[in-house]
Amino acid sequence: MFIAIVDFTVEPESRAAVIARLLQDSDVIRTMEGNLAFSAYIDPVDDGAVRIWHEWRDVEHFRTYTASEVFKQLGLVLRPLMKAPPISRRMMSEVLETIA
């Protein structure tokens, strides 16, 4: 499994618009081939911090996402609101077990 964690900050007054846009696109992203999870989180302490959590079947599916129109449009909206460039950590992972 391929995981990407993207952290960025925005002005506190922009955070609601950022989350709204992420929610708007989340259904499309979650239905893309190879997507296992897509979630946006806000920091309960830092009111300008946003995190996006991605899980993809493999890196090729993630690359297809980053080449997609939805990714491009999301960037056009989000990047101007960011206080600094996002930090994206990307890694491979193996699920050992799922406990419900």
SEVEX-295264 format. One line per 2 residues: for each residue z, x, y of N, C-alpha, C. Coordinates in pm, 1 decimal. Layout:
N
Z X Y Z X Y Z X Y; ... $
This chain:
100
0.0 85.8 -117.4 0.0 0.0 0.0 0.0 89.9 123.0; -71.2 45.5 225.8 -77.9 115.9 353.6 7.2 39.2 454.4 $
92.7 110.5 525.5 180.4 49.4 626.2 152.6 114.5 761.3; 143.3 32.0 864.1 132.2 80.9 1001.6 240.4 12.5 1083.9 $
315.8 93.4 1156.6 420.0 42.5 1245.8 382.5 87.2 1386.4; 363.8 -8.4 1474.9 320.9 21.3 1611.0 431.7 -20.4 1707.3 $
479.9 75.0 1786.2 583.7 48.9 1886.5 526.8 72.2 2025.0; 560.9 -17.7 2116.5 521.1 0.9 2255.8 616.9 -74.8 2346.2 $
610.9 -41.5 2474.0 697.2 -109.4 2571.0 610.9 -173.5 2679.0; 663.4 -282.6 2729.5 600.8 -356.1 2839.4 710.6 -389.5 2939.9 $
670.8 -433.8 3055.8 770.0 -483.3 3150.0 834.4 -608.3 3089.0; 963.6 -627.1 3106.0 1030.4 -743.4 3046.3 961.9 -876.5 3076.7 $
908.5 -890.2 3197.0 843.2 -1016.6 3232.1 708.8 -1035.9 3160.9; 654.4 -931.0 3099.4 528.2 -941.0 3025.7 547.8 -966.9 2876.5 $
669.8 -951.4 2828.7 692.9 -958.8 2684.3 655.5 -1094.4 2625.8; 684.6 -1203.6 2693.2 651.5 -1336.8 2641.4 500.3 -1351.2 2623.7 $
421.8 -1301.0 2716.9 276.7 -1308.6 2706.6 225.3 -1223.1 2590.5; 287.0 -1107.6 2570.1 248.3 -1019.8 2459.8 274.7 -1088.3 2326.3 $
393.3 -1142.5 2310.4 428.2 -1210.0 2185.1 338.0 -1331.5 2163.6; 310.9 -1406.5 2269.0 223.2 -1523.2 2256.2 85.2 -1481.3 2205.9 $
31.9 -1372.6 2259.2 -100.8 -1327.1 2215.3 -96.6 -1278.0 2071.2; 8.4 -1206.9 2033.7 21.2 -1161.8 1895.3 30.1 -1280.4 1799.6 $
105.0 -1380.9 1838.3 115.0 -1501.6 1755.2 -18.8 -1573.8 1746.7; -92.3 -1575.5 1855.9 -223.2 -1641.6 1858.8 -317.9 -1578.5 1756.7 $
-314.6 -1446.1 1744.3 -407.1 -1375.8 1655.8 -351.9 -1354.1 1515.2; -224.0 -1379.3 1494.3 -160.7 -1345.4 1366.7 -222.6 -1418.1 1248.0 $
-257.8 -1545.1 1262.5 -316.3 -1618.0 1149.6 -449.7 -1557.0 1106.3; -530.5 -1518.5 1202.9 -659.6 -1455.8 1170.6 -636.9 -1323.0 1099.9 $
-546.2 -1242.5 1152.1 -519.1 -1110.7 1093.5 -462.8 -1125.9 952.7; -371.3 -1218.6 933.7 -310.2 -1237.6 801.5 -409.7 -1284.4 696.8 $
-517.0 -1347.8 738.0 -616.5 -1394.5 640.7 -726.7 -1292.4 615.6; -722.9 -1179.6 683.9 -824.6 -1076.9 661.4 -807.2 -1017.8 522.2 $
-918.8 -985.2 461.4 -914.1 -927.4 327.3 -829.1 -800.8 326.4; -737.1 -793.4 232.5 -652.2 -675.8 218.4 -523.4 -680.3 296.7 $
-505.8 -779.7 382.9 -381.8 -788.5 459.2 -270.5 -845.8 372.3; -157.0 -779.3 372.4 -40.2 -824.5 297.2 69.3 -877.0 390.2 $
72.8 -826.4 513.1 172.4 -872.5 610.3 132.7 -827.4 749.8; 165.2 -911.9 846.7 146.1 -880.2 988.8 255.3 -953.7 1063.3 $
344.7 -879.1 1129.7 455.6 -940.8 1201.9 481.3 -865.8 1331.8; 520.5 -941.5 1433.0 559.1 -882.7 1561.7 708.7 -904.4 1580.7 $
774.5 -804.2 1634.8 918.5 -810.4 1656.4 951.9 -766.9 1798.2; 1055.7 -825.1 1851.8 1106.0 -781.9 1981.3 1244.4 -721.7 1960.8 $
1275.3 -622.8 2039.2 1403.8 -553.8 2030.9 1509.9 -638.9 2099.7; 1619.7 -669.3 2031.9 1723.3 -752.4 2094.3 1802.8 -679.4 2203.1 $
1788.6 -547.8 2211.3 1862.6 -469.6 2310.3 1773.1 -425.9 2426.3; 1652.8 -379.5 2394.0 1557.3 -334.4 2495.4 1457.0 -446.4 2518.1 $
1467.9 -516.1 2630.1 1385.2 -635.1 2651.4 1239.7 -605.2 2686.9; 1199.0 -481.0 2676.3 1058.9 -447.2 2695.4 993.5 -390.4 2570.1 $
1072.2 -375.4 2462.3 1021.3 -311.7 2340.9 961.0 -413.9 2244.9; 844.8 -377.9 2189.8 774.0 -462.0 2094.5 734.4 -374.9 1975.4 $
743.1 -431.5 1855.7 699.2 -362.0 1734.1 607.0 -454.1 1656.8; 499.3 -395.9 1605.0 408.5 -467.5 1516.0 416.1 -399.5 1379.6 $
439.0 -479.4 1276.3 449.6 -430.0 1139.2 326.8 -477.6 1062.2; 253.7 -383.4 1004.7 134.5 -413.3 924.3 157.3 -366.6 781.0 $
113.8 -445.9 685.3 102.0 -400.8 546.6 -38.7 -438.4 500.3; -109.4 -339.2 446.3 -246.3 -359.4 397.8 -256.7 -304.1 257.1 $
-347.3 -360.7 179.9 -366.2 -316.6 42.3 -397.8 -167.3 38.0; -480.9 -119.9 131.6 -516.3 21.3 136.1 -566.7 55.8 276.4 $
-588.3 182.3 299.7 -629.1 228.7 432.4 -766.9 175.7 470.9; -854.5 155.6 373.5 -988.6 105.4 404.3 -982.5 -34.6 465.2 $
-895.4 -120.2 413.3 -880.8 -254.2 470.5 -822.6 -247.2 612.1; -729.4 -155.4 634.5 -674.0 -137.8 769.3 -782.9 -89.8 865.1 $
-866.8 0.3 820.3 -976.2 49.2 905.7 -1074.5 -62.1 939.5; -1097.8 -150.9 843.9 -1183.8 -266.5 872.2 -1119.8 -351.7 980.9 $
-989.1 -369.8 973.5 -917.2 -444.6 1077.9 -930.9 -376.0 1213.5; -908.7 -244.1 1217.8 -914.0 -174.9 1347.7 -1055.6 -168.5 1404.7 $
-1155.5 -196.6 1322.5 -1293.6 -203.5 1370.8 -1335.6 -347.4 1402.9; -1245.1 -442.2 1384.4 -1279.2 -583.8 1398.8 -1274.8 -630.9 1544.8 $
-1337.2 -744.0 1566.5 -1337.2 -805.5 1699.5 -1197.0 -850.8 1739.4; -1118.5 -902.0 1646.2 -983.0 -947.2 1679.3 -898.2 -829.3 1726.5 $
-912.7 -713.0 1663.9 -839.4 -593.8 1706.7 -883.8 -552.3 1846.8; -1014.7 -553.1 1869.7 -1067.7 -515.7 2000.7 -1014.5 -608.6 2109.9 $
-1020.4 -738.6 2086.6 -973.5 -835.1 2185.9 -823.1 -824.6 2208.9; -748.6 -801.5 2103.0 -603.6 -784.3 2116.4 -573.4 -663.2 2204.9 $
-644.8 -555.5 2183.2 -625.9 -435.7 2264.9 -660.2 -457.9 2411.1; -765.8 -534.9 2435.9 -804.3 -563.4 2574.7 -694.8 -639.0 2649.9 $
-620.1 -721.3 2579.1 -510.5 -796.7 2641.4 -383.3 -712.9 2648.6; -348.3 -646.6 2538.0 -218.6 -577.7 2530.3 -213.7 -444.1 2604.5 $
-315.9 -363.5 2591.8 -308.4 -228.3 2650.6 -279.4 -227.7 2800.5; -339.7 -314.7 2881.4 -306.3 -313.4 3023.9 -159.9 -350.1 3052.5 $
-95.3 -418.8 2959.2 44.9 -457.6 2978.8 143.5 -350.3 2933.9; 95.1 -250.0 2859.0 182.6 -144.7 2806.8 220.8 -45.9 2915.9 $
346.9 -5.7 2913.1 395.5 92.4 3010.1 351.4 233.9 2974.6; 321.3 257.0 2848.5 276.6 386.8 2798.0 192.1 358.9 2673.6 $
115.2 458.0 2629.6 37.1 435.4 2507.3 128.1 400.0 2389.2; 78.4 318.6 2297.0 159.8 282.5 2181.1 179.1 401.9 2088.6 $
285.8 397.8 2012.7 310.4 497.6 1908.8 287.6 427.4 1775.5; 193.7 478.5 1698.7 158.0 417.7 1570.6 190.4 515.6 1458.3 $
280.4 472.7 1369.8 313.3 551.8 1251.6 243.1 485.5 1133.4; 169.6 565.1 1058.0 91.8 512.3 946.5 130.0 587.7 820.1 $
150.5 510.5 712.5 198.2 574.2 589.8 154.1 497.6 466.1; 152.9 567.5 355.1 128.0 506.3 225.9 264.1 481.2 160.9 $
270.1 372.1 85.0 395.9 332.6 21.8 366.2 272.6 -114.6; 463.3 282.1 -201.0 453.6 220.2 -332.8 571.1 123.5 -346.5 $
543.2 -0.2 -378.9 648.8 -98.7 -400.1 709.8 -71.7 -537.2; 839.4 -45.6 -538.2 907.9 -22.0 -664.5 948.6 -151.2 -731.9 $
994.9 -247.5 -652.0 1028.0 -378.5 -703.0 1047.1 -474.2 -586.5; 1028.9 -599.7 -611.7 1054.5 -704.3 -514.4 1166.2 -789.9 -569.6 $
1273.1 -802.5 -494.4 1389.6 -879.6 -537.5 1400.0 -1004.7 -451.4; 1404.6 -1118.1 -514.2 1413.5 -1243.1 -439.0 1551.1 -1305.3 -457.7 $
